[in-house]
Amino acid sequence: MRCTARTAGAVESLMRSRRLAREIEWVRIPGTAAEVLKSEVFMPADPLIENSQPTFLSLAAKTAVCHTLTYIFMGGLAYHFLHYAELITKPCSGMRPMSDPLAMAGPILQPLRGVLFALVFYPLRGSLFGRKHGWLLMGWILIAVGILGTFAAPPGSMEGLIYTTVPVSIQLRGYLEIVPQALLLSALLCYWVNHPGKKWLTWLLGAPFCILMAFFVFVLIVRPAPR
């Protein structure tokens, strides 16, 4: 009787283990009812967003294009409306004049910053892309880490407001350029990545990018030689 009881207990334990294993596999296998329930109820997807995740090369190229375009667009507006020319020409500004070769090459080097951003976005792609409000999270990351919470003390950062002697009004004025650029970059990049089938968008963004890069290279080549 003891042997029979032990055998029955072992069989029952084995059956429970098998049922538990089947339940675990049922949850893990993509496309099962559990996965559909999780995605549709707990993490609903936007039906207007195509279900795809970018490769690193695709993300790096799109980030480089979006960052460069928004950088030039917002920089041009800020240079005109925020009177950056007056600030740059001051001896104590610490800025290179716009006629300096490095300053002229600034727009040409922006794709490298775009690739640097992509190195941050790619590990977080599951939270940034394919989500309705992923662009807001991306924008907050750029603002919190890239503007407010930098380890150095550039103007406009928390450290800059504490440790530098740059007037607070001038530091805060820079927000009118860099915060909108961070949000514009995030919205444009997320929309492009979330809709890879929109080929017209690739042409709409890629063509101006190539034209602007060629223009700034031409300007840098034909600039007057320093006397």
Secondary structure, 3 states (H helix, E strand, C coil): CHHHHHHHHHHHHHHHHHHHHHHHHHHHCCCCHHHHHHHHHHCCCCCCCCCCCCCHHHHHHHHHHHHHHHHHHHHHHHHHHCCHHHHHCCCCCCCCCCCCHHHHCHHHHHHHHHHHHHHHHHHHHHHHCCCCCHHHHHHHHHHHHHHHCCCCCCCCCHHHHHHCCCCHHHHHHCHHHHHHHHHHHHHHHHHHHHCCCCHHHHHHHHHHHHHHHHHHHHHHHHCCCCC
